[in-house]
Amino acid sequence: MTSREPSSSAAHTLSQKPLPPRYTSIRDILEESLPVGKFVNVIGIVKDRRLPMQTGSADWKSSLTIYDKSIEGEPERGLRINIFRPENEMPQPDCGDVVVVIFAKVQFFRGEVSLLTHFKTVIHVYSANKIPKPPSSAQEALQPPQRSRDRPPEAKEHEYVSWLYYSIDKNAVPEAPEFNVLVEQSRNTKGKFRTLDCVGEGMFCDVIVNVVRDPFDQMDKSTMWVSDYTENEAFHKFSWDGKETSEGRDGDPYGYTKKHTAPSSWHGPYGKRSMQVTLFGIHSEFVTKEVKAGSWVRLRNLHVKYGHSGNNLEGYLREDRTAFNHGLQVDILSVSGPENIDPRLKDAIRRKRDYESAVKKQKKSFAANEAGKRKAEDQGQQNSKSRRKAERAQKCKMVEEREKEREQERLEKLGLNDLIKCENNHQPVWDIPSIAEPIPWKTTVDGQEVILTLPFSCVKYRANVRVVDFRPNKLEKFATWRKTKEYDVLSDAGSDSDSESKSDEDRGTLDGDADKKIWEWRFALQLEEADPKHKGEGDKIWVVVDNNEAQLLLNLDASDLRAKPKDLNTLRNQLFYLWGNLEECKQRELQTRLKDKTRVEAQQPPDSSPPRPPSRRQVQGDKNKEDAVSSKPFTCCIRQYGVKVSEEDPRKADAGEGKRWERVFGMFGTKISS
């Protein structure tokens, strides 16, 4: 049983002791200070262990999770060590034991950094209840090695083990009974597999399923529909047109005879064969980027329960942020190479084949019945109820067509720029004043209904706009740079905060190590409502264009625009399609302001008027004509989100201490197709 002594306060009385030579702190590994593939040595306290499981080869697989002084203040963190060895060579430490791991490889697997053993990897275990207090050596607590060829630890390692055990905070280590329960639960991993017809309320299980609809990204989560082609009475029932049916007819297990129209959004499988799965955290990010309709995936530790409506079972896959984090729990399964395919996947593929074969047969039978009905209708056998239904449908169709014609006429009057394309053409168009207006939220406080104004909402829109201003004021500043880091090989690499904080002068071409810079787009556009009937107060908003969206918009990669005039000219030509002569007008305005400022500072009088102009009205008109912006409106996609900014007033700090939320708009999914 793990000793909880000494306390954290007593631990601080022990002087700090550096790691033995050639050892690495766990924080450096978790924060990716070391490259993937590097071999390292670590020392840590055991906080989790998984029992060995048999693999397809002679080796078995187990894992340990450890922590050290570098992360003791973060009990949710730990370093997983994946061990592949014969079963009789597996280490089996208890909670709180100290392990010394020599020559293990750093890897990035399933969204997390971990260590992977090599055949040369050495693992030593020190029993917690036998470790003496420092400065005594911990050699007497060292368990016999699992392999006779493993070299024993040296004196410095024994001394460090004693110091580490009595100086570290052990609040992250579970009690022995809890630890043993978790270890035993790991034995039942394979027993968690279920087909969808066997899942029920409250289950945590592993499933192998076919993704039948592209994942839908909802910012903080994503959803997808899956099936393994078994039926579950608690699932949503889909008919051929994608609508729910309460009851099917005998001999119609796929719901075809209930509705007589082709499917619009749901393409099967029909009946009660599909379940919606909601994913969070790294699972959501992974499926949004990597998974699409048709993929076969394995979902591990899927939580099945009734959804918010309480009518149907749904699946939920949340990110485990505990100390026993299992990382990414979504695996994409390959269907190539029959000898390597999981037998359970083969069974699911076989069920899909049988289902599709039955569907084809029923479609043929249904088509023959429909042909007979149409023939009877052509012969005048349509009853009065069917006629009224057809007349109503015809009237609705005519109304819809008139609405489409009016909308098309309105768009033609706006004269939208057909060189600017955007996504989601099926979505409605919002006017800028409506987008800029904060969204109220109704809630109940002490039994009374209260309307609150949210700091921001995560919403996406389509809008008809024109560009009336931009920032920075010079196109040369539309691209900025940051330093190259080894993290740039990672999929989630971001900009370096130190580089971002540099001034434009610091980012100039005279800075050394130009080959170590990464250039990125960063600018903002002020958009104005294009429809005259929505003009007025609040008809302009600023939108941010980040690096990825700017690459899509411009079809250009960022570069040093000061040093590459050819790239600058290409950018200027592209933006001309977007905003017309806006840049020329803005530069004239800036030059006029600079000239006036210089004149005022020099205490000079304004320029004299030209002698005897033809007329005051004509001069003013010519000036306005020269400064007028000429550009065509276009359709774009806008998203609203929130960012944290500094806030000195505690009453306004609604995003944590010294921080508040600020609403921001960004452009996305828009492209100049010049």
C-alpha positions in Angstrom: 0.0 0.0 0.0 1.3 3.5 -0.9 2.5 5.7 1.9 1.1 9.2 1.7 4.0 10.6 3.8 5.7 13.0 3.7 3.1 15.7 3.3 3.6 18.3 0.5 4.8 20.9 3.1 7.4 18.5 4.5 8.5 17.6 1.0 9.5 21.2 0.4 12.0 21.0 3.3 14.1 18.6 1.2 16.7 20.5 -0.9 16.3 20.3 -4.7 18.2 17.5 -6.4 18.9 17.5 -10.1 18.1 14.5 -12.3 21.0 12.0 -12.8 23.0 12.6 -16.0 21.4 11.6 -19.3 17.9 11.6 -17.8 15.0 13.8 -19.1 12.1 15.5 -17.2 8.6 14.3 -18.1 7.5 17.9 -18.7 10.1 18.3 -21.5 8.7 15.1 -23.1 5.0 16.0 -22.8 5.6 19.6 -24.1 7.4 18.1 -27.2 10.7 19.7 -26.5 12.2 16.5 -27.8 11.7 15.3 -31.4 9.6 12.2 -32.1 11.9 9.1 -32.4 14.4 10.2 -29.9 15.4 7.7 -27.2 15.3 9.0 -23.6 15.7 7.9 -19.9 13.1 8.9 -17.3 12.4 8.3 -13.6 8.9 8.7 -12.2 6.1 7.6 -9.7 3.5 5.0 -11.0 0.0 6.4 -11.0 -1.7 3.9 -13.4 -1.0 0.4 -14.9 -2.8 -1.6 -17.6 -2.6 -5.5 -17.4 -0.8 -7.2 -20.3 -2.9 -8.1 -23.3 -2.0 -10.6 -26.1 -1.2 -9.1 -29.5 -1.0 -10.8 -32.9 2.8 -11.5 -32.4 4.8 -13.2 -29.6 4.9 -10.0 -27.6 2.2 -8.9 -25.2 1.3 -5.2 -24.6 1.0 -3.3 -21.3 1.3 0.3 -20.2 2.3 2.4 -17.2 1.5 6.1 -16.5 4.1 8.0 -14.4 4.8 11.5 -13.2 7.8 13.3 -11.7 8.7 16.6 -10.0 8.3 18.6 -13.2 4.5 18.0 -13.3 3.6 17.3 -9.7 1.4 20.4 -9.5 -0.7 19.1 -12.4 -2.4 15.9 -11.2 -4.3 15.4 -14.4 -1.1 14.9 -16.4 1.1 11.9 -16.8 3.5 10.2 -19.2 2.2 6.9 -20.7 4.8 4.2 -21.4 3.7 1.5 -23.9 5.5 -1.8 -23.2 5.8 -4.6 -25.8 7.4 -7.7 -24.3 6.8 -11.4 -23.7 4.4 -11.8 -20.8 7.0 -13.2 -18.4 9.1 -10.1 -18.8 6.4 -7.5 -18.1 7.0 -5.2 -15.1 4.1 -5.2 -12.6 4.6 -2.2 -10.2 2.1 -1.1 -7.6 0.7 2.4 -7.2 3.4 4.8 -5.8 6.3 2.5 -6.8 9.2 4.3 -8.6 10.3 3.1 -12.0 13.5 3.8 -13.9 13.1 3.6 -17.7 16.2 3.5 -19.8 16.3 3.9 -23.7 12.6 4.3 -24.5 11.5 6.0 -27.8 9.4 9.2 -27.9 6.3 8.8 -30.1 3.1 10.8 -31.0 0.2 8.3 -31.2 -3.6 8.9 -31.1 -3.2 12.6 -30.3 -0.8 12.3 -27.4 2.9 12.1 -26.6 4.0 8.8 -25.0 7.0 6.5 -24.8 7.4 3.2 -26.7 9.7 0.4 -25.5 12.5 -1.1 -27.6 14.1 -4.5 -27.3 17.0 -2.6 -25.6 14.7 -0.8 -23.2 15.5 -1.4 -19.5 12.8 -1.0 -16.8 13.6 -1.2 -13.1 11.0 -1.1 -10.3 11.6 0.2 -6.7 9.0 -1.0 -4.1 7.5 2.1 -2.4 7.2 0.4 1.0 10.9 -0.4 1.0 12.4 2.9 -0.1 14.5 4.5 2.8 14.5 8.2 3.5 17.3 10.2 1.9 20.2 10.4 1.9 20.1 6.6 2.1 20.3 4.6 -1.1 17.2 3.0 -2.5 19.1 -0.1 -3.6 17.4 -2.3 -1.1 14.0 -1.4 -2.6 15.0 -2.5 -6.1 13.0 -5.5 -7.3 14.8 -8.3 -9.2 15.1 -7.5 -12.9 12.6 -9.2 -15.3 15.5 -9.9 -17.7 19.0 -11.0 -16.6 20.7 -9.0 -19.3 19.4 -5.6 -18.0 22.1 -3.5 -16.5 21.4 -2.5 -12.8 21.0 1.2 -11.9 24.0 3.1 -10.6 24.5 4.7 -7.1 23.4 8.2 -8.4 20.1 6.6 -9.6 19.5 4.9 -6.2 20.1 8.2 -4.4 17.7 10.1 -6.7 14.9 7.5 -6.3 15.0 8.0 -2.5 15.0 11.8 -2.8 12.2 11.7 -5.4 9.9 9.5 -3.4 10.1 11.6 -0.3 10.0 15.0 -1.9 7.2 14.6 -4.4 3.5 15.4 -3.8 1.6 12.0 -3.9 -1.9 13.4 -4.2 -1.9 12.3 -7.9 -1.5 8.7 -6.8 -4.8 6.8 -6.2 -5.4 4.8 -3.1 -4.4 1.1 -3.4 -8.0 -0.2 -3.6 -8.9 2.3 -6.4 -5.7 1.5 -8.2 -6.3 -2.3 -8.1 -9.9 -1.8 -9.4 -8.6 0.2 -12.4 -6.0 -2.4 -13.1 -8.6 -5.2 -13.0 -10.9 -3.3 -15.3 -8.2 -3.1 -17.9 -8.4 -6.9 -18.2 -11.9 -6.6 -19.7 -11.0 -4.5 -22.8 -11.9 -7.1 -25.4 -15.1 -8.0 -23.5 -16.4 -4.5 -24.2 -17.0 -5.0 -27.9 -20.7 -4.9 -28.9 -22.7 -4.9 -32.2 -25.2 -2.0 -32.3 -28.2 -4.3 -31.8 -26.8 -5.2 -28.4 -26.1 -1.7 -27.0 -28.3 -0.2 -24.4 -28.8 2.7 -22.0 -25.7 3.6 -19.9 -23.3 1.2 -21.7 -19.6 1.9 -22.3 -18.5 -0.3 -25.2 -16.3 -0.7 -28.2 -18.0 -0.8 -31.7 -16.9 -1.3 -35.3 -19.1 0.8 -37.5 -19.5 2.3 -41.0 -19.8 6.1 -41.2 -23.0 6.6 -43.3 -22.9 10.5 -43.3 -20.1 13.0 -43.4 -19.2 14.3 -39.9 -20.8 17.7 -39.1 -18.5 20.2 -37.4 -20.2 22.2 -34.6 -17.2 24.2 -33.4 -16.7 22.5 -30.0 -18.0 19.1 -31.1 -19.0 17.1 -34.1 -21.7 14.6 -35.0 -21.8 11.7 -37.4 -24.2 8.9 -38.2 -22.9 5.3 -38.1 -24.2 1.8 -38.7 -23.0 -1.8 -38.5 -26.2 -3.0 -40.3 -27.8 -4.6 -37.3 -31.2 -3.3 -36.0 -31.9 -1.8 -32.6 -35.5 -0.9 -31.6 -34.3 2.1 -29.6 -32.7 3.7 -32.8 -34.3 6.4 -34.9 -36.3 4.9 -37.8 -35.6 6.3 -41.3 -37.9 5.7 -44.3 -36.9 6.1 -47.9 -37.4 9.9 -47.9 -35.4 10.4 -44.7 -38.4 11.0 -42.5 -39.3 9.0 -39.4 -42.1 6.5 -39.6 -43.9 5.1 -36.6 -44.7 1.7 -38.0 -43.7 -0.2 -41.1 -45.7 -2.7 -43.1 -45.2 -6.4 -43.1 -42.5 -7.4 -45.5 -41.2 -3.8 -45.6 -38.2 -3.8 -43.2 -36.5 -0.9 -45.0 -39.5 1.6 -44.9 -39.9 2.0 -48.7 -43.7 1.6 -49.1 -44.5 4.2 -46.5 -43.3 7.1 -48.7 -43.2 7.3 -52.4 -40.5 10.0 -53.0 -36.8 9.6 -53.5 -34.6 10.4 -50.5 -33.5 14.0 -50.2 -30.9 14.1 -47.4 -30.8 10.5 -45.9 -29.3 7.9 -48.2 -29.6 4.9 -45.8 -29.4 2.5 -44.3 -33.2 2.6 -43.8 -35.1 1.3 -40.8 -33.6 1.3 -37.3 -30.1 0.6 -38.3 -28.2 3.9 -37.6 -27.1 5.7 -34.5 -26.0 9.3 -34.1 -22.6 9.7 -32.4 -21.5 13.0 -30.8 -17.7 13.5 -30.4 -15.8 16.0 -28.3 -12.2 17.3 -28.0 -9.5 15.5 -29.9 -12.0 12.9 -31.1 -14.0 15.7 -32.8 -11.0 17.3 -34.4 -9.8 13.9 -35.7 -13.1 12.8 -37.4 -13.7 16.3 -38.9 -10.3 16.2 -40.6 -9.8 12.5 -41.3 -13.2 10.7 -41.5 -15.8 10.8 -44.2 -18.9 8.9 -45.3 -18.0 5.4 -46.2 -15.1 5.0 -43.7 -15.0 2.1 -41.3 -14.0 3.1 -37.8 -13.5 1.6 -34.4 -14.9 3.7 -31.5 -13.5 2.7 -28.1 -15.2 3.3 -24.8 -18.3 4.8 -26.5 -21.0 5.9 -24.0 -24.5 4.9 -25.2 -27.5 6.6 -23.7 -30.8 8.3 -24.7 -30.3 11.7 -26.4 -31.8 15.0 -25.3 -35.2 14.2 -26.8 -35.3 11.0 -24.8 -36.7 9.1 -27.8 -33.6 7.3 -29.2 -30.3 5.9 -28.2 -27.2 8.0 -29.2 -23.5 7.6 -28.7 -21.1 10.0 -27.0 -17.3 10.0 -27.1 -15.8 12.5 -24.7 -12.2 13.4 -24.2 -10.8 11.7 -21.0 -8.9 14.5 -19.1 -8.1 12.3 -16.1 -4.7 11.0 -15.1 -5.6 7.8 -16.9 -6.1 9.4 -20.3 -6.4 6.9 -23.1 -5.8 9.5 -25.9 -7.6 9.2 -29.2 -10.3 6.6 -29.1 -11.1 6.6 -32.8 -9.3 4.3 -35.3 -9.8 4.3 -39.1 -9.9 0.7 -40.2 -8.4 -0.4 -43.5 -10.4 -2.8 -45.7 -7.4 -3.8 -47.9 -5.6 -7.1 -47.4 -8.2 -9.7 -46.2 -5.6 -11.5 -44.1 -5.1 -8.4 -41.9 -8.8 -7.5 -41.4 -10.4 -7.9 -38.0 -13.0 -10.8 -38.2 -15.5 -8.5 -36.6 -15.0 -5.9 -39.4 -15.5 -8.7 -41.9 -18.8 -9.7 -40.3 -20.0 -6.0 -40.5 -19.0 -5.8 -44.2 -20.9 -9.0 -44.8 -24.0 -7.6 -43.2 -23.7 -4.5 -45.3 -23.5 -6.6 -48.5 -26.6 -8.6 -47.5 -28.5 -5.4 -46.6 -27.7 -3.7 -49.9 -28.7 -6.8 -51.8 -32.1 -6.9 -50.1 -32.6 -3.2 -50.7 -32.0 -3.6 -54.5 -34.6 -6.3 -54.7 -37.2 -4.2 -52.8 -36.4 -1.2 -54.9 -37.2 -3.1 -58.1 -40.5 -4.4 -56.6 -41.4 -0.9 -55.5 -40.6 0.6 -58.9 -42.9 -1.9 -60.6 -45.7 -1.0 -58.2 -45.2 2.7 -58.8 -45.3 2.2 -62.6 -48.6 0.4 -62.3 -50.1 3.2 -60.2 -49.0 5.9 -62.6 -50.5 4.0 -65.5 -53.8 3.8 -63.6 -53.7 7.5 -62.9 -53.1 8.3 -66.6 -56.3 6.3 -67.3 -58.4 8.7 -65.2 -58.6 6.5 -62.0 -57.2 9.2 -59.7 -59.7 9.8 -56.9 -60.7 13.2 -55.6 -58.4 13.1 -52.5 -55.4 12.5 -54.7 -56.4 15.3 -57.1 -56.7 17.8 -54.2 -53.3 16.7 -52.9 -51.8 17.2 -56.3 -53.4 20.6 -56.8 -52.0 21.8 -53.4 -48.6 20.5 -54.3 -48.8 22.4 -57.6 -49.8 25.6 -55.9 -46.9 25.3 -53.4 -44.5 24.7 -56.2 -45.7 27.8 -58.1 -45.3 29.9 -54.9 -41.8 28.6 -54.4 -40.9 29.3 -58.0 -42.2 32.9 -57.7 -40.2 33.4 -54.5 -37.1 32.1 -56.3 -37.7 34.5 -59.2 -38.1 37.5 -56.9 -34.9 36.6 -55.1 -33.0 36.2 -58.4 -34.3 39.6 -59.6 -33.1 41.2 -56.3 -29.7 39.6 -56.7 -29.4 40.8 -60.3 -30.2 44.4 -59.2 -27.4 44.2 -56.6 -25.0 43.2 -59.4 -23.0 40.7 -57.4 -19.5 39.9 -58.5 -19.6 36.4 -60.0 -15.7 36.2 -59.6 -16.1 35.8 -55.9 -17.3 32.4 -54.8 -18.4 31.2 -51.4 -19.5 28.0 -49.7 -22.9 27.0 -48.4 -24.9 28.4 -51.3 -28.0 26.6 -49.9 -28.0 28.7 -46.7 -30.1 31.9 -46.5 -28.5 35.4 -46.8 -28.3 37.6 -43.6 -28.1 41.4 -43.7 -25.1 43.0 -41.8 -27.3 44.9 -39.2 -28.8 41.6 -38.2 -25.4 39.9 -38.0 -24.0 42.8 -35.9 -26.9 42.8 -33.4 -26.2 40.8 -30.2 -28.3 37.7 -29.7 -30.4 37.8 -26.5 -30.6 34.6 -24.4 -33.7 33.8 -22.3 -33.1 32.0 -19.0 -34.8 31.7 -15.6 -33.4 33.2 -12.4 -35.2 32.6 -9.1 -38.3 31.5 -11.0 -38.4 34.6 -13.2 -37.6 34.9 -16.9 -34.5 37.0 -17.6 -33.1 38.1 -21.0 -29.3 38.2 -21.1 -27.1 39.6 -23.8 -24.3 37.1 -24.5 -20.8 38.5 -25.1 -20.7 36.4 -28.3 -22.3 33.5 -30.1 -20.7 30.8 -32.2 -22.7 31.3 -35.5 -22.0 31.2 -39.2 -23.7 33.4 -41.9 -23.8 34.2 -45.6 -24.0 37.9 -46.5 -24.0 40.2 -49.6 -21.3 42.8 -48.9 -18.7 45.1 -50.4 -15.3 46.0 -48.9 -15.0 49.7 -47.8 -11.8 49.6 -45.8 -8.9 47.4 -44.8 -6.2 47.0 -42.2 -3.2 47.4 -42.2 -3.2 50.5 -44.3 -0.5 49.2 -46.6 -0.6 45.9 -48.6 3.1 45.3 -47.7 1.9 44.6 -44.1 -0.7 42.1 -45.1 1.9 39.3 -44.5 3.8 38.9 -41.3 6.4 36.3 -40.1 7.2 34.1 -37.2 10.2 31.9 -36.4 10.4 28.4 -37.6 10.0 25.8 -34.8 10.4 22.0 -34.7 6.7 21.9 -33.8 5.8 23.0 -37.4 5.9 19.3 -38.3 2.9 18.8 -36.1 -0.7 19.1 -37.4 -1.7 21.5 -34.6 1.4 23.8 -34.8 0.5 27.5 -34.2 2.2 30.9 -34.4 4.9 31.7 -31.8 3.7 34.3 -29.4 7.1 35.9 -29.2 7.3 36.3 -33.0 3.7 37.6 -33.1 4.5 40.4 -30.7 7.3 41.8 -32.8 6.7 45.1 -34.6 6.7 45.5 -38.3 10.2 46.9 -38.2 11.4 43.8 -36.3 9.9 41.6 -39.1 11.7 43.5 -41.8 13.9 41.9 -44.5 17.1 43.1 -42.7 16.4 40.5 -39.9 18.9 37.6 -40.0 18.1 33.9 -40.5 15.5 34.7 -43.2 15.5 31.0 -44.1 14.1 30.3 -40.6 11.0 32.4 -41.0 7.5 31.4 -41.8 5.3 34.0 -43.5 1.6 34.1 -42.8 -1.3 36.3 -43.9 -2.9 38.5 -41.3 -5.3 41.3 -42.2 -8.9 42.6 -41.7 -11.6 43.9 -44.0 -14.4 46.3 -43.2 -17.6 45.0 -44.9 -20.6 47.1 -45.7 -24.2 45.8 -46.4 -24.7 45.7 -50.2 -28.6 45.8 -50.2 -29.8 49.4 -50.1 -33.0 48.5 -48.1 -30.8 47.3 -45.2 -28.5 50.4 -45.2 -28.4 52.5 -42.0 -26.9 52.3 -38.5 -24.8 49.2 -37.9 -24.4 48.3 -41.6 -20.6 47.8 -41.4 -18.5 45.3 -39.5 -14.8 44.4 -39.4 -13.9 40.8 -40.2 -10.6 39.1 -39.6 -9.0 37.0 -42.4 -6.5 34.5 -40.9 -3.7 32.7 -42.7 -5.7 29.6 -43.9 -8.8 31.6 -45.0 -6.5 34.2 -46.8 -4.8 31.4 -48.7 -8.3 30.2 -49.9 -9.4 33.7 -50.6 -6.3 34.9 -52.6 -5.0 31.5 -53.9 -1.6 32.8 -52.8 0.9 31.8 -50.1 2.2 34.6 -47.9 5.8 35.9 -48.4 8.0 38.9 -47.7 6.0 41.5 -49.7 8.6 44.3 -49.0 11.4 42.2 -50.5 9.3 40.7 -53.4 7.6 43.4 -55.4 6.4 40.7 -57.9 4.4 39.0 -55.1 3.1 42.4 -54.0 1.9 43.2 -57.5 0.2 39.8 -57.8 -1.6 40.4 -54.4 -2.7 43.9 -55.6 -4.1 42.4 -58.8 -6.0 39.8 -56.9 -7.5 42.2 -54.4 -8.6 44.5 -57.3 -11.2 41.8 -58.1 -12.4 42.0 -54.5 -12.5 45.7 -53.8 -12.0 47.6 -57.1 -10.2 51.0 -56.7 -10.4 51.0 -52.9 -6.6 50.9 -52.4 -6.0 53.9 -54.7 -8.7 55.9 -52.9 -7.4 55.0 -49.5 -3.8 55.9 -50.4 -4.9 59.3 -51.7 -6.8 59.9 -48.5 -3.7 58.9 -46.4 -1.5 61.1 -48.5 -3.9 64.0 -48.0 -4.0 63.5 -44.2 -0.2 63.3 -44.1 0.2 66.4 -46.2 -2.3 68.3 -43.9 -0.5 67.1 -40.8 2.9 68.2 -42.1 1.5 71.6 -43.1 -0.1 72.1 -39.6 3.1 71.1 -37.9 5.0 73.6 -40.0 2.4 76.3 -39.3 1.8 76.9 -43.0 -1.5 78.2 -44.5 -3.6 75.8 -46.6 -3.1 75.6 -50.3 -4.7 78.5 -52.2 -7.8 77.7 -54.4 -7.3 77.6 -58.1 -8.2 81.0 -59.8 -11.8 81.4 -60.8 -13.1 77.8 -60.9 -15.9 77.2 -63.3 -18.3 76.7 -60.4 -18.1 75.7 -56.7 -20.5 72.8 -57.3 -18.5 71.5 -60.3 -15.2 71.5 -58.3 -16.8 69.6 -55.4 -18.4 67.1 -57.7 -15.1 66.4 -59.5 -13.4 65.9 -56.1 -16.1 63.5 -54.9 -15.9 61.6 -58.2 -12.2 61.2 -57.9 -12.4 59.9 -54.3 -15.4 57.6 -54.8 -14.8 53.8 -54.3 -15.9 51.8 -57.3 -16.4 48.1 -56.5 -19.0 45.3 -57.0 -20.7 43.7 -54.1 -20.2 39.9 -53.5 -21.4 37.1 -51.4 -19.2 35.8 -48.6 -19.3 33.6 -45.5 -18.9 35.2 -42.0 -18.4 33.5 -38.7 -18.9 35.0 -35.2 -16.7 33.8 -32.3 -15.1 35.1 -29.1 -11.6 35.9 -27.9 -10.2 36.6 -24.5 -8.7 40.1 -24.0 -7.2 41.8 -21.0 -9.6 43.7 -18.7 -8.6 45.8 -15.6 -12.2 46.3 -14.3 -13.1 43.1 -12.3 -16.8 43.7 -12.9 -16.3 43.3 -16.6 -13.9 40.3 -16.4 -16.3 37.6 -17.5 -13.6 35.2 -18.9 -11.5 34.7 -15.8 -9.3 36.8 -13.7 -8.1 39.9 -15.6 -9.8 38.7 -18.8 -13.1 39.3 -20.7 -14.7 38.0 -23.8 -14.8 40.1 -26.9 -16.9 39.4 -30.0 -15.0 38.9 -33.2 -16.1 38.3 -36.8 -14.1 36.4 -39.3 -14.3 35.6 -43.1 -14.2 32.0 -44.2 -15.1 29.7 -47.2 -14.7 32.6 -49.7 -12.5 32.6 -52.8 -11.5 35.0 -55.6 -11.9 32.9 -58.8 -10.1 35.2 -61.2 
